[in-house]
Amino acid sequence: MNNLFASKLYKYLLQIFLVSSFIVTVKPAFYGQKSGSKTSHINFIEDSFTEALKQGKAQNKYIFVDAYATWCGPCKMLKSKTFTDEKAAAFYNSNFINVSIDMEKGEGPALAARWQLQAYPTLIIFNPDGKPVLGSVGFIGAADLIRFGKQALSK
């Protein structure tokens, strides 16, 4: 009788685990994706400044670069807090070509050397021709990120 109870309890707990794992895995894919809903994060091209430049020229838009390192705590905070702010997302997605670059892989190390980066995160805005307009180092909140973008667009 004791083994039967343990077996049923095990199956019940396994079912709860599987259902909750499914919900945790699937829910983010649909979060904020209702028809007509606002974007819930800044959309980034990943690890290709070359592609961002190409799109910037084609669309005559400034390029916003998030230069980060995977081990960087403030970089992770930017991604989880600032880049997921609805107002910041709406502003950057409509006004910029956004690119996020891991500065320790791919073209990142060469760009870090060319741009003489000393710390992460470094945020840089380039004009459509690839000339730097404005930069910032360290974590900034959503309101400051929007001010930073407006300042760059006014130059």
C-alpha positions in Angstrom: 0.0 0.0 0.0 2.8 2.4 0.8 4.5 1.7 -2.5 1.2 2.3 -4.4 0.8 5.7 -2.6 4.4 6.7 -3.4 4.0 5.6 -7.0 0.8 7.7 -7.5 2.4 10.7 -5.7 5.4 10.4 -8.0 3.2 10.4 -11.1 1.2 13.3 -9.8 4.3 15.4 -9.1 5.8 14.5 -12.4 2.7 15.7 -14.2 2.7 19.0 -12.3 6.4 19.5 -13.1 5.8 18.8 -16.9 2.8 21.1 -17.1 4.6 23.9 -15.2 7.7 23.4 -17.4 5.6 23.7 -20.5 4.0 26.9 -19.3 7.3 28.5 -18.3 8.8 27.6 -21.7 5.8 28.5 -23.9 4.4 31.6 -22.2 7.3 34.0 -23.0 6.9 33.2 -26.7 3.4 34.6 -26.6 3.8 37.3 -23.9 3.0 40.7 -25.4 2.4 39.3 -28.8 -1.4 39.9 -29.1 -2.5 41.5 -32.4 -1.9 45.2 -32.3 0.0 45.1 -29.0 3.1 47.2 -28.4 6.5 45.8 -28.7 7.8 44.7 -25.3 11.6 44.9 -26.1 14.1 46.6 -28.4 14.6 44.4 -31.4 18.3 43.8 -32.1 20.3 42.4 -34.9 22.7 40.0 -33.2 26.5 40.3 -33.6 26.6 42.0 -37.1 27.6 45.6 -37.3 28.1 45.1 -41.0 24.4 44.1 -41.4 23.3 47.0 -39.2 25.3 49.5 -41.4 23.8 48.0 -44.5 20.3 48.4 -43.1 21.1 51.9 -41.7 22.1 53.1 -45.2 19.2 51.5 -46.9 16.6 52.9 -44.5 18.5 56.2 -43.8 18.4 55.5 -40.0 20.9 55.9 -37.2 22.4 52.7 -35.8 22.2 52.0 -32.0 25.0 49.6 -30.8 24.8 47.7 -27.6 28.4 46.6 -27.0 28.5 44.0 -24.3 30.3 41.1 -22.7 28.5 37.9 -21.5 30.1 38.1 -18.1 29.1 41.8 -17.5 26.4 42.3 -14.8 25.3 45.9 -15.9 25.0 44.5 -19.5 22.6 41.9 -18.2 20.6 44.5 -16.3 20.3 46.6 -19.5 18.9 43.6 -21.4 16.5 42.6 -18.7 15.3 46.1 -17.5 16.1 48.9 -19.9 15.7 47.2 -23.3 12.4 45.6 -22.2 10.8 49.0 -21.3 7.8 49.6 -23.7 8.5 53.3 -24.2 12.2 52.7 -24.9 11.4 49.8 -27.2 8.9 51.8 -29.2 11.3 54.7 -29.5 14.4 52.7 -30.5 12.5 50.3 -32.8 11.0 53.1 -34.8 14.0 55.5 -34.9 17.1 53.2 -35.1 18.6 50.1 -36.5 19.5 48.3 -33.3 22.5 45.9 -33.0 23.7 44.0 -30.0 27.4 42.8 -30.3 29.2 40.4 -28.0 32.6 42.2 -28.0 34.5 39.0 -27.2 33.5 36.9 -30.3 33.0 37.2 -34.0 33.7 40.8 -35.2 33.4 42.1 -31.6 37.1 42.1 -30.7 38.1 44.0 -33.9 35.3 46.5 -33.3 36.3 46.9 -29.7 39.9 47.7 -30.7 38.7 50.1 -33.5 36.3 51.9 -31.2 38.8 51.8 -28.3 36.3 50.4 -25.9 37.5 50.3 -22.3 34.4 49.1 -20.4 31.0 47.4 -20.9 28.3 48.0 -21.5 29.1 50.7 -24.0 26.3 52.2 -26.0 27.1 54.0 -29.3 25.0 55.7 -31.8 26.3 56.0 -35.4 24.8 58.0 -38.2 23.7 56.1 -41.4 27.2 56.5 -42.8 28.8 54.7 -39.9 30.3 57.7 -38.2 29.9 57.8 -34.3 27.6 60.5 -33.0 27.2 59.8 -29.3 28.4 57.2 -26.7 27.6 56.2 -23.2 29.3 53.7 -20.8 27.6 51.8 -18.0 24.0 51.0 -17.1 21.3 53.5 -17.8 17.6 53.4 -17.2 14.9 53.6 -19.9 14.2 57.3 -19.5 17.9 58.1 -19.8 18.2 55.8 -22.8 15.4 57.7 -24.6 17.1 61.0 -23.8 20.4 59.6 -25.1 18.7 58.6 -28.4 17.0 61.9 -28.8 20.2 63.7 -28.2 22.0 61.7 -30.8 19.2 62.3 -33.4 19.4 66.0 -32.8 23.1 66.2 -33.8 
